[in-house]
């Protein structure tokens, strides 16, 4: 489990609360149910309206993935693919059937299985690239829900503040209540801006980043499977896959 979103989002809210306390405020004065219900409830509902019910049903899964998901670096696949290439070059593709049970990545299993079955290399690439494309679309839609929420929430907060100020104007005859009412009115704007920038937008960005890492790993696997089918030299396979990695993830070349 990657703690980045928990540390970042949890720490962000903690800093806001700490700053409020340092200024002499009471954190409980920010936990008013009407603005919380307005900002979070309305934001989620209008995001649902902008998509489909299927998109809405996937939100809990996307949220759980954002906080609990972890993607192994693409570089971790290289030794496994090179090992398969060594065996395939030495014993033939059919010998890899015994190695499938030890492979943890289902995408690699699928590619190696198609290679063993004698599927045309171009067809294998087309099928696997189609899965990468579908994965990108899924991640894009998952991230869009939270990005949209980050765009809507501040405006919803302003609506809440305007509603609160209307209530203030209705009570001008009671000046002793005005301070409390005005403060409560601006809590909605606070939650609108804070929820967008400390929660919704970071979660959307996190989902996008996880998707980038996963598709990079899948693309590396595609090249690895293609090399297996071509019977490439394992050393060449390693060099080819290393070249697909960002410079800071590549193994240093031997002197």
Order of alpha helices (4+ residues) and beta strands (2+ residues): alpha-alpha-alpha-alpha-alpha-alpha-alpha-alpha-alpha-alpha-alpha
